[in-house]
Amino acid sequence: MDDPDLLLLADDAEVASFTAEPTDGWQILIVDDEADVHVATRFVLRDVKFRNRPLTLLSAFSGKEAVLAVGKNPGIALLLLDVVMETATAGLDVVRQIREDLGDTTVQIILRTGQPGHAPESKVIVDYEINDYESKSELTSQRLVTSVLAALRSYEHLTAINQQKKALALFGRAANRFVPKEFLRVLNKTSIVEAMLGDQVRQEMTIVFMDVRSFSSFSERVTLQETFAFINELLDWVCPVIRAYGGFVDKYLGDGLLALFPGRVDDALEMIVEIRIRIEKNNAARVQRGEPPVFLGIGAHYGSLMLGIIGEAERLEATVIGDAVNIACHIESLTKRHGLDVLVSEALVKQAGDGAQYRFDFVEQAQLKGRTQEIGVYAFPAAK
């Protein structure tokens, strides 16, 4: 292996004498249409180890076989790839297919050629994503070993980076289930990682509170497990409707929730109409199953609020605060007193469409706790 002489070529018959290599090693694919090149390469690399792991040497005798091998085995770390095989550019075609068609940017590639004129080194290095380009007439045993070890080190680094990227992607998807990406978007953040204690933004939007009617009496008749199952079943169809109309859930409140609509007020109104339709269908199915119907109380208000990150260094939470949030919550509580499923504020009515699509029925001038000014409250029937 330390012999600086050029690689010694063996007889073709010696290819069959090689036995299977250990499967826990670094997988290297030798791609060449000449059997003696496979023999010589295996001979030189027979005792080489990297990170105390042996090499698992695989063989392909054409460009087509090489692409199939890489496609079926993503664990291949390195290709020792001949350029001229079934065609004058077969090796270059393999590189292009692996990088572009298979999308594999991790596997390392060392091109080896016995006919440099077919693929000039300066052009190949610039145009193809490879690690090295060696002429077979100049390749020594030591140089081959050095190139292989360098390529395996690069493969190890790239694999570690890709694993970190996957872990971050998984974390990002998990984080979005706790802090909605829409919330981060309002804060001008692209990731929860960017969110810092004290980040805040003031914005006008529609606030919607939803609450299950008679939930206490329902939960008294069932087990805690059944209560959890009921809540999750309800949220499983309510939340997608909220998202479908441009809103997002800021907070789950036991048997209810707080949703925000940064866009049009009509987005929230259209969502409420859809929720009412879905409740009727779901209740029909529940009655058929012998289960009691479910009724929601919904309160909505349009106003200014502050979105931001509160807490302390070790525990952060995304939340909204502001008088508008309290008003929406109070309006939802009024639905019980009036026996209505949906009530909205006068401020929301003034922001709604052109008045032709929906009609609002005045209910009362409500005196909210802690406020001197009364607020107009309207019932919101279904769309005409």
C-alpha positions in Angstrom: 0.0 0.0 0.0 2.9 2.3 0.7 4.6 1.5 -2.7 4.9 4.8 -4.6 5.0 2.9 -7.9 2.0 3.1 -10.2 -0.9 0.7 -9.6 -0.1 -2.8 -10.7 -2.7 -4.4 -12.9 -3.8 -8.0 -12.3 -5.2 -10.6 -14.6 -8.9 -10.5 -15.3 -9.3 -14.0 -13.7 -8.4 -12.6 -10.3 -11.6 -10.6 -10.1 -13.6 -13.7 -9.2 -11.3 -14.5 -6.3 -12.5 -11.6 -4.2 -14.9 -12.4 -1.3 -17.6 -10.2 0.2 -16.4 -7.4 2.3 -17.8 -6.5 5.8 -21.1 -4.7 5.6 -20.3 -2.2 8.4 -17.5 -0.4 6.5 -17.4 2.7 4.4 -19.0 1.8 1.1 -16.9 2.7 -2.0 -18.2 1.9 -5.5 -15.5 1.2 -8.1 -16.9 2.0 -11.5 -14.8 0.9 -14.5 -15.3 -1.3 -17.6 -11.9 -2.9 -17.1 -11.8 -5.8 -14.6 -8.1 -5.4 -13.8 -8.7 -1.9 -12.6 -11.2 -3.3 -10.0 -8.6 -5.9 -9.0 -5.8 -3.4 -8.6 -8.0 -0.9 -6.7 -9.1 -3.6 -4.3 -5.5 -4.7 -3.7 -4.4 -1.2 -2.8 -7.3 -0.5 -0.5 -7.6 -3.9 1.1 -6.2 -2.9 4.5 -7.3 0.8 4.6 -9.4 2.0 7.4 -11.0 5.3 8.3 -12.2 6.1 11.8 -11.4 2.5 12.7 -13.9 1.3 10.1 -12.9 -0.9 7.1 -13.8 -0.2 3.5 -16.6 -2.1 1.8 -15.7 -2.2 -1.9 -18.4 -2.6 -4.5 -18.1 -2.9 -8.2 -20.0 -1.6 -11.3 -18.8 -2.1 -14.8 -20.7 0.6 -16.6 -22.2 4.0 -16.1 -25.7 2.6 -16.1 -24.8 0.1 -13.3 -23.3 2.9 -11.3 -26.4 5.0 -11.4 -28.6 2.0 -10.4 -26.2 1.2 -7.6 -26.3 4.7 -6.1 -30.1 4.9 -6.5 -30.7 1.7 -4.7 -28.0 2.2 -2.0 -27.9 5.7 -0.4 -25.2 4.5 1.9 -22.5 4.7 -0.8 -19.9 7.2 0.4 -17.5 7.4 -2.6 -17.4 6.6 -6.3 -14.0 5.8 -8.0 -15.4 6.6 -11.4 -13.9 6.0 -14.8 -14.7 8.5 -17.5 -14.6 6.5 -20.7 -16.7 3.3 -20.5 -19.7 2.4 -22.7 -19.4 6.0 -24.2 -16.6 8.5 -24.2 -18.5 10.6 -21.6 -20.2 7.8 -19.6 -18.5 8.9 -16.3 -19.5 12.5 -16.8 -23.0 11.4 -17.5 -23.0 9.5 -14.2 -22.0 12.6 -12.3 -24.8 14.6 -13.8 -27.4 11.9 -13.2 -26.4 11.4 -9.5 -26.3 15.2 -8.8 -29.3 16.3 -10.8 -31.6 13.3 -11.4 -31.0 11.5 -8.1 -30.4 14.8 -6.2 -27.5 13.2 -4.3 -25.0 15.8 -3.3 -23.5 13.9 -0.4 -21.8 11.0 -2.2 -18.2 11.9 -3.1 -16.8 11.3 -6.6 -13.3 10.9 -7.8 -13.0 10.7 -11.6 -10.3 8.5 -13.0 -9.4 8.5 -16.7 -7.0 6.7 -18.9 -7.8 9.1 -21.8 -7.5 12.7 -20.5 -8.1 14.2 -23.9 -11.7 13.1 -23.9 -12.5 15.2 -20.8 -9.9 18.1 -20.2 -9.3 18.5 -16.4 -9.8 22.2 -16.4 -13.3 21.9 -17.9 -14.3 18.9 -15.8 -13.3 20.5 -12.5 -15.3 23.7 -13.4 -18.4 22.1 -14.8 -18.9 19.0 -12.6 -19.3 18.6 -8.9 -16.5 16.2 -8.1 -13.8 15.8 -5.5 -10.8 15.0 -7.6 -9.8 14.1 -11.2 -7.0 11.7 -11.6 -5.2 10.4 -14.6 -4.7 6.6 -14.4 -1.2 6.9 -15.9 -0.1 9.1 -13.0 -2.1 7.5 -10.1 0.1 5.9 -7.5 -1.0 3.7 -4.6 -0.3 6.3 -2.0 -2.1 9.0 -4.0 -5.1 6.8 -4.3 -5.2 6.1 -0.6 -4.8 9.8 0.2 -7.6 10.8 -2.2 -9.9 8.1 -0.7 -9.3 9.2 2.9 -9.8 12.9 2.0 -13.1 12.0 0.2 -14.3 9.9 3.2 -13.6 12.8 5.5 -15.6 15.2 3.3 -18.5 12.6 3.1 -18.5 12.3 6.9 -18.7 16.1 7.3 -21.5 16.4 4.7 -23.4 13.6 6.3 -23.2 15.3 9.7 -24.4 18.6 8.2 -27.3 16.9 6.5 -28.3 15.2 9.8 -28.2 18.5 11.6 -30.4 20.0 8.8 -32.9 17.2 9.2 -32.9 17.6 12.9 -33.5 21.4 12.6 -36.3 20.7 10.1 -38.0 18.3 12.5 -37.6 20.9 15.3 -39.1 23.6 13.1 -42.1 21.4 12.3 -42.5 20.6 16.0 -42.1 24.2 17.0 -44.8 25.3 14.6 -47.3 23.1 16.5 -46.6 25.1 19.7 -46.0 28.6 18.2 -47.9 29.1 14.9 -45.8 30.2 12.0 -48.4 32.8 11.3 -47.7 34.3 14.7 -44.0 34.4 13.9 -44.8 36.0 10.5 -46.6 38.8 12.2 -43.5 39.3 14.4 -41.3 39.4 11.2 -39.6 36.2 12.2 -38.9 33.2 9.9 -38.2 30.7 12.7 -38.9 30.2 16.4 -35.1 30.3 16.8 -35.2 34.0 16.0 -37.8 34.8 18.6 -36.5 36.6 21.6 -37.9 37.7 24.9 -39.6 41.1 24.5 -40.2 40.8 20.7 -43.5 42.6 20.1 -45.6 44.3 17.4 -48.8 46.2 17.6 -51.4 45.4 14.9 -55.1 45.6 14.3 -56.9 42.4 13.6 -60.0 40.3 14.3 -60.0 38.4 17.6 -62.3 35.4 18.0 -63.1 33.5 21.2 -64.8 30.1 21.0 -66.2 28.2 24.0 -68.1 24.9 24.3 -71.5 25.4 25.9 -72.4 23.4 29.0 -69.0 21.8 29.0 -68.9 21.5 32.8 -72.1 19.4 33.0 -70.8 17.3 30.1 -67.4 16.6 31.7 -69.1 15.6 34.9 -70.8 12.7 33.2 -67.7 11.3 31.5 -64.2 10.2 32.4 -61.1 12.5 32.1 -59.9 10.4 29.2 -63.3 10.9 27.4 -63.1 14.6 28.1 -59.7 14.9 26.5 -60.9 12.8 23.5 -63.9 15.0 23.1 -61.9 18.2 23.1 -59.3 16.9 20.6 -62.1 15.6 18.3 -63.7 19.0 18.3 -60.4 20.9 17.7 -59.5 18.4 15.0 -62.1 19.9 12.7 -62.5 23.4 14.1 -58.8 24.4 13.7 -58.4 23.5 10.0 -61.5 25.6 9.3 -59.8 28.6 11.1 -56.6 28.1 9.0 -58.6 27.7 5.8 -59.9 31.2 6.2 -56.6 32.9 7.0 -56.7 32.7 10.8 -54.6 30.9 13.4 -55.1 29.6 16.9 -53.1 31.7 19.4 -54.2 29.8 22.5 -56.2 26.7 23.6 -58.3 27.5 26.6 -59.5 24.1 27.9 -62.8 23.7 26.2 -62.3 26.8 24.0 -59.7 28.8 22.0 -58.6 32.2 21.0 -58.1 32.7 17.3 -56.6 35.7 15.4 -57.3 36.9 11.9 -54.6 39.3 10.6 -56.3 39.8 7.2 -59.8 40.9 6.3 -62.6 41.0 8.9 -64.7 39.0 6.4 -62.2 36.1 6.7 -63.3 35.7 10.3 -67.0 36.1 9.4 -66.8 33.5 6.6 -65.0 31.2 9.1 -67.9 31.6 11.5 -70.4 30.8 8.9 -68.5 27.6 7.9 -68.2 26.6 11.6 -72.0 27.0 12.1 -72.6 24.7 9.0 -70.1 22.1 10.3 -71.6 22.1 13.8 -75.1 21.3 12.3 -73.7 18.4 10.3 -71.6 17.1 13.2 -74.6 17.3 15.6 -76.8 15.4 13.2 -74.1 12.6 13.2 -73.8 12.8 17.0 -77.5 12.4 17.5 -77.6 9.4 15.3 -74.9 7.8 17.5 -76.9 8.6 20.6 -74.6 11.4 21.7 -75.7 14.8 22.9 -75.2 17.7 20.4 -72.4 20.2 20.8 -73.0 24.0 20.9 -70.4 26.7 20.7 -70.4 30.3 21.9 -68.5 32.6 19.7 -67.5 36.2 20.3 -65.6 38.4 17.9 -64.1 41.9 18.0 -61.9 44.0 15.7 -59.2 46.1 17.4 -55.6 46.9 18.2 -53.5 44.4 20.2 -49.9 43.6 21.0 -48.4 40.3 19.9 -45.2 39.3 21.5 -42.9 37.0 23.4 -43.3 37.1 27.2 -41.8 35.0 30.1 -38.2 34.8 31.3 -34.9 33.4 30.1 -35.8 29.8 30.6 -39.4 29.8 29.6 -40.9 31.8 26.8 -44.4 32.0 25.5 -46.0 33.7 22.5 -49.1 35.6 23.5 -51.4 38.6 22.7 -52.4 41.3 25.1 -54.5 44.3 24.9 -58.0 45.7 25.6 -59.3 44.3 22.3 -58.6 40.8 23.6 -60.6 41.4 26.8 -63.5 42.9 24.8 -63.7 39.8 22.5 -63.6 37.5 25.6 -66.4 39.5 27.3 -68.5 39.5 24.1 -68.2 35.7 23.9 -69.5 35.5 27.5 -72.6 37.5 26.6 -73.7 34.8 24.2 -74.9 32.7 27.2 -77.0 35.6 28.6 -78.7 36.2 25.3 -79.0 32.5 24.2 -77.2 33.2 21.0 -74.3 31.3 19.4 -72.5 34.3 17.9 -72.0 37.9 19.0 -69.7 40.5 17.4 -68.7 44.1 18.3 -69.8 47.3 16.6 -66.1 47.9 15.7 -66.1 44.6 13.8 -69.4 45.4 12.1 -68.0 48.7 10.8 -65.0 46.9 9.3 -67.1 44.2 7.6 -67.5 44.2 3.8 -70.1 46.4 2.1 -73.0 45.2 4.2 -74.7 43.3 1.4 -73.3 39.9 2.2 -74.1 39.7 5.9 -76.7 41.2 8.2 -76.1 42.1 11.8 -78.9 42.5 14.4 -78.3 45.0 17.2 -78.5 43.3 20.7 -77.4 45.8 23.3 -75.0 48.5 24.4 -72.8 46.4 26.8 -71.1 47.9 29.8 -67.8 46.0 30.1 -66.2 45.5 33.5 -63.5 48.2 34.0 -64.6 50.3 31.1 -66.6 53.6 31.2 -67.6 53.5 27.6 -70.3 51.1 26.4 -69.8 48.8 23.4 -72.3 48.0 20.8 -73.0 44.2 20.5 -74.6 42.6 17.5 -75.9 39.1 16.7 -74.4 37.6 13.5 -76.9 35.4 11.7 -75.8 33.2 8.8 -75.0 34.8 5.4 -78.0 35.7 3.3 
